[in-house]
Amino acid sequence: MRDWNWFIITADLDHVSKKRLAVSDPHFQSVAVTSYTRNDHRRVLSWISYARSAFVAAMQQPRPDVVFASSPHILAPVAGWAVARLRRARFVLEIRDLWPESMVSTGHVRAGSPTHRALRGLERWLYRRADRIVIVAHGWHSYFASLGLDDKLEWVSNSAEPADFVPRPDLHRPLRDRIPVTGRLIVYAGAHGPANGLDELLDAAATLPEHTFALIGDGIEKERLLDRVRTEGLRNVHFLNPIPKSELAAILGGADIGVHILADVPVFRLGASPNKVYDYLAAGLAVVTNCPDEPQEIVRGCDAGAAVEPGELSAGLSKIVGLDDSALIAMGDRGRRYIEKNRSRTVMAARLQRMLDDLSADGPPRGWHRPADESGSPPGDIPGGDRL
């Protein structure tokens, strides 16, 4: 394996807290971006500001061997491609959302509209120019295969490191000390947006009033959800502000059940690689998910909770809260072992390292085919879960 020198260019703004980020690590550079509060033209302007600033910052660095451009939004890879082209470097495109299908499914763009056609054209343009395409979800393979891109694909999942989720009561304030708890403590940690489908979680809370629900995070739907809780008198539901990742171990470790939930939209049925599922499992929690495909396969495959269809979250939670402590602990132990073996950052970093080493070696940058001795499925993954 090669030793890599690496440099990451990131935005200087946390769009949730609205705080500007100060970066002191020499491997990172933060660049100025504009702010936004809603999914309107100001969000697109923020994307443009990042792409412009990141391009300028990257061009001031020594010439890279590889430019790795991720797609939290579709304009970041455009900047990455431009740098790679001008600096004669290899271009890796990481897909974290299926653009523009995710925008169509969540109602932000109308299918067949001029905006949709333009974004789809940009999507295909980027795919053709990438030397490798890294996907985070197994289920997306069929989508890319339909575009004739099989030979460029590499699967590198989102991940979590179980060692990071060992509770430290001496350093962190446990969740049970922050809110009143009766019955089981059920936690959701993540974004509060339209794509997260949190009304279904509140429906479940209404049917299980003897148990406690903690929702940690922020998003454009949070105020509406708070209003609903107040209107319906859901006293077993508690909202907490976003918590730094460094403190999340004590938060998750003090709960009984972790909930992963998404709205029932077509793009999620193509595949998903949810950080929340991996965090919950790494923390040793039983998990309930309503997301089809990969999240369900993981939870069922390692017997670490309940996997239900969209609209059936209440039924899944009702089944799990009725288990005794030993059963929940056993589920958590199985989930943690699965993550450690198959979806830890250590495992996924090694997978990414192999891909980057292959890409930077002598040989043509395009038309690459996977070595004959390396299968496309993740090492030791669950039966029936292999998609690559």
N, C-alpha and C positions, 0 to 999 in steps of 0.2 A: 504493500500500500504506500501511496505517496504521502509526503507531508505537505499539507496545504496551508498557504497563507490566505486568510479570508478577510473580507471587508463587507460590512452590511450598511446599506443606506436606508434610513427609516424616516418617517415623518416626525416632526417635532411636536405634534399635538395629539393628545389623548381626546378623541372626539366625545367620549362619555363624560369624563371629568372636566373637560375644557382646559386642562392644565398643559402648559408647554413643558416639554421634556428636555432635561439637561443630560447630555451623554458625555461621560468621561472616559469610557473604554476606547482605546485606540483602534479597536476593530470595528467601531461603529461611528457613523456620522448621521446626525439628525439634520433634516433640511426643512425649510419653512413651507408650510401649507396653509391654505385659507380654511376657515371654520365653516361649519354648517350645522343646522339643528333639525332639518327635515329632509325627506327624500325629494328634493326639487332641484332646480338648476344650480343652486349653490353647492350641492354635493358634487355635481359634475365639474364645477369650477375648482373644487378642492382636488379632485382627481388630476385635473390638468396641471394645477400648481405643483403637485407632487411629481408628476412625470417630468415637467420642465426642470424642477430643482434637482431631482435625482440624476437626470441626464448630465447636467452641468457638473454636479459633484463627482460623478463617475468618470467623466472625461478628464478630471484633474488628478486622478489616481494613476499609478503605474499601469502599464498595459496588462490586462488579465488574460489568463488562459481560457477561462469560462465565465460567462455572465449568466447568473441564475436569477431569473425574473419570475416573481410570484404574482398571482392574480387575485388578491383581495378585491381589486377592481381591474378592468380590462386595459386601462391606459398605462399601468405600471409595466406590463410586458412590452408595450410599444417603446418605452424609453429603454428598456433592457435590450431589445433587438437593435435599436439605433446605436447604442454603445458597442454591442458586439460586432456590428457591421463595420463601424468606423475604426474599431481597435483590432479587427481581424481575430476575434475570439469566437469560441463555440458558444452557442445560444441554447440554454435550457429553459423551457417554459413550464412552470409549475402551475397546475390547475387546481385551485381551491374552491372555485364555484364554476358551474357550467354556464358561461356567458354565451349568448344572452338568455338562455333558457330559464335561468333562475329569476331574471327580471320579469319575464313573461308569466311564469308560474305564480309569482307574488303580486301580480297586477300592476307593476310599475311601467311595463311596456306592453302595448297591444300587439299580439301576433300578426305578422303581415304588414305592420305599419312601416313607414319609411325609416323610423328609428330602429325598429327591429331588423329590417333588411340591412341597414348600414352596420349595425353591431354584428350581425351574423357574417357579413362580408369581412369585417375586421377580424373576427374570430378565426375564420378559415385562412385568412392571410397570415396570421401569426402561426397557426399550426403548420402551414407549408414551410415556413422559414425556420422553425425550431429544429435543432439537431436532436434533441430529446424532448419528450413531453412527460413530465412527472405527474401522475394522478394520485390522489389521496384516497379514493374509494374504488374498491373492486368493481362495483356495479357499472362504473363509467366505461369499462372496457368495451362493451357492446356499442356504446355511442361512438367511441372513437374508431372502432373497427368498421362501423358503417361508413366512415369517412375515408377508409383505406389507410389508416395511420397505425396499424398494429406494430410495424417494425420500429416505431419511434417511442413506444410506450414503456414506461417504468413505473411500477407501483411502489410508493413510499408513503405509508399510512401516517396519519396523525398518531400521536403516542403519548405515553405518560411513564414516568419513572417511579415505581413503587417506593423507593427509598425517600422520595420527596414528600411522601404522604404519611410519614411516621409522626404521630401527634407529639408535640412538645408543650405540655401544659405549663412548663416553667417560662415559656416564651410567648405563648399565644393564649388568648382568652377563648375558651371553648364555646361552641354555639349554645349549649344548654345554659350557660351563664348569661347569655345575651337576651334570651326570650323565655317566657314561661312555656313549659312543655308538659303536655299530658298525652298519654298513650305513646304511640310510635312517633319519632321525629323524622319527618319526610322532607328532604331538601331538594331544591332546584337551584342550581348555580349557573347563571349565564345571561344572555341577552333577553330583554323584554321587548321584542318586536313582533310585527305581524307574522313573520315566518315561524315564530316559536310556538304559536297555538296555545298560549297559556290560559285561555278561557276554559279549555278542557281540563286543565289542572285545577282551576277554581271550581269547576263542576264536581270534580272528585272530592275536593275539600268539603263541599256542601253535603256530599253523601257520607262523609266520614268525620263528623264533627267531634268525635272523641279522640282524634289524632291531630297532631300539630304539623303544619306546613310552613316551611321557611323558604322564601324566594329571595335569592341573593343576586343583585345585579341592577342593571339600568337599561333603558331603551325608550323608544318613542311611545310604546304602549303602556308604560308603567303608571302614568297618572290615571289613565282610563281604568286600568286594573285596580288601582287603589280605590277609585270611586265605586267600582262594582263591589269590592269587599265591604266598604262602608255602607253602601245602599242595602246589601243583602245581609249585613250583620254577621259576616264570617269571622267570628272571634278566634278561630283556630288558625287563621292565616296571618303570617307576619312577613313584612317586606324589610330587607336589609340593603344598605347601600353596597356598591361594589367593594370587594375585599381583595387586597393584593394577593397575588399567587403565593407569595411566601407565607401568608397566613392561612391559606386555604386548607392546608393539611389538618390543622386543628378543627376547622369548621366542618369539613367532611367527615373526619374521623369520629366526631361526636354525634353523628346522625345514625339512623337505622337503615334508611332507604334513600337512594338517589334516584331522581326522576329525570329521564331524558324524554323530551317531548318536542314534536315539530308539527306544524300545520299540515293538513292533508292536501299537498299540492303535487302536481305531476313530477316536478323535477326531483323531489326527494325519493320518488319511486325508482328513479334511475340509479340511485346509490347515494350513500352518505358516509362520512368518516368523522363522527362527532367526538370532539374533544371531551365533552361532558361524560360520555360513556366510559372513556378510558380513565378519566380522573376518578370517577366513582369506583370503578373496579380496582384501580391502583390503591385507593384509600381503604379498600376492604368492605365496601358497602354492597348490599344487595341492590340490584338495579331493576327498575321498571321502565321499559321503552315502548313507545307506540310507533316507532319509525320502521318501515318495511326494509327488507333486504339485509344488508350487512349488519346493522345494529341488532336486529332480531336474531340473526344467525350466531352472532358472538354470544349474546346473553343465553340463548338456548343451548348453544354448543358447549359452553363451560358450566352450564347449570348454575348461573349466578343471579337468578331473579325471574322476572316474568316479561315475556315479549308479546305484545298485543297489537291488534290492528288499530288504526286511527279511529277514535270514537269510543274505544274500549278501555281507556286508561283507568276509569273507576273500578272496573272489574279486575284489572290486573293488580291494582293497589289493594283492593279488598282481599284478594287471595294472599298477598304477601304479608300484610299487617297481622293476619291471623296466625302466622307461624310463631313458634316459640323462639327464644333467644338463641338457642344452640343451632337451630336451622338457619337463622339469618347469619350467624357467625360463619357457619360452614359455607354458605353461599359466598360470603365475602372473601373467605380464604381461597375458594376455587377461582374467583375472579381475579384476585391479586396474582395468583400463580400463572394464570393465563396471560395477563399483561406482561409479567416479568419474562415469560418465555417467548411471547409472540409479538407484543406491541409496545415494548419499552423503547425509550429513546435510544438506548444502546443498540438494540437490534435494528431499529430503523436507520440510525446513523451509519451503521456498517453497510446496510443495503445501499444507501445514498453514496457512501464512499466508493463502493465497487463501481457504481455507475459513472461517477466523476472520473475515477481512475481510467476506466475503459475509454471514456470520451476524450480525455486529454492525451491518451497514448497515440503513437503514430498510426496513421491510417485515415481513410476518408471520413469526414464528419457526418455524411449522410448515408442512408441505406444501411444503417447498422442493424445487425441481427443479434438476438440474445445468444450467448454461448450455449453450445449443445448440452453442457453439463449443468446448466443453471435453469431450473424450472421457474415459471413465472409466478407460482403461488408462494405465499409467505411461508417461511420455515415453521413447520409444526402447527400450522393453522388448523382451525376446526374442520371436521369432515363436512363436505358439501359446501364449504365456504370459498373454495378456490375459483377465481374468475379470470385470472391471467395465465 
